[in-house]
Amino acid sequence: MNTDSSSAHARALVLGGGGAAGNAWLIGVIAGLSDAGVEAADAELIVGTSAGATAAAQVTSAPIAELFDAVLQPVPQRQAPPRGSGGRPAAFNQSDHLERLRCIIASADSAADMRRKIGAAALEADAGADPSAAARWRATVAARLPRQEWPERSIRITAVDPVTGDGVVFDRNSGVELADAVAASTSNGFGLPPYRIGERRFIDGGYRRNENADLAAGFERVLVLSPLGGRTLHPLEWGMQLAAQVDELRAGGSRVETILPDAASLDAFGGNMMNLAARPAAARAGFEQGRSVAVRLTGFWS
């Protein structure tokens, strides 16, 4: 456990996954909180999963105002890579991806069984992938990071081993470069193939648990930002949902607050969290929401 948790004032910020729009919303919320005097990014620990892993690396490497300004810029139109090129396939469909996940979840008898089945399907899909896919995805991820080095402050980035189904947590002591850790956490295994680091491959950290807030256990105050609103596709008895994670943290003595997308933010997402064009609107909505909730968080975070 991180030694920072021994501090009487130790704070942890948990950033959940949620695609391109979710990443923009996270940046917007943190910028809005900051604008109202609540510096969420100053947490002693930041846990990042998938889109939240990108955000964790970003907010610990550049001023939040600069990140917010950047995400407001229009997204340049890019030609989608052809099917089988190893990038996100031109025909990638979020609904199809969710349906595939629902089928795997329905066939699984536990969260561990689900992770192994998702891993097996991802590895099967990866069998014919372009060997250069990982290099291209790493370059894409690296371009999103203000710095390539791990920050001095503690961040934990989640992934899953598709062979064993076990969760993996990367930090500055893992011997893995920051861009590789983020690339692993954001590789969902279907739209993007499992990401190779050395002899191992990894898939999206959200398969471990939706927000992975349990990695903040032992910290006095935990603030969770969940672009997916704490929702889950899994049976509730598996305990993957945010509510179960919050209950566990509170049972361990942590004070926990959550920020979930409000109606304006959900409208900005437009029903497709992977839509790059939704990023400016999602960031603006997040900024306004961050400002609006700052009052209730001032005493909690200070």
Helices and strands as residue ranges (DSSP letters): G 3-6, E 11-15, H 19-35, G 40-42, E 45-48, H 51-59, H 64-71, H 94-107, H 111-126, H 133-144, E 154-160, E 167-170, H 178-185, E 195-197, E 200-204, G 205-207, G 213-216, E 221-225, G 236-238, H 242-251, E 255-259, H 263-269, G 276-278, H 279-301
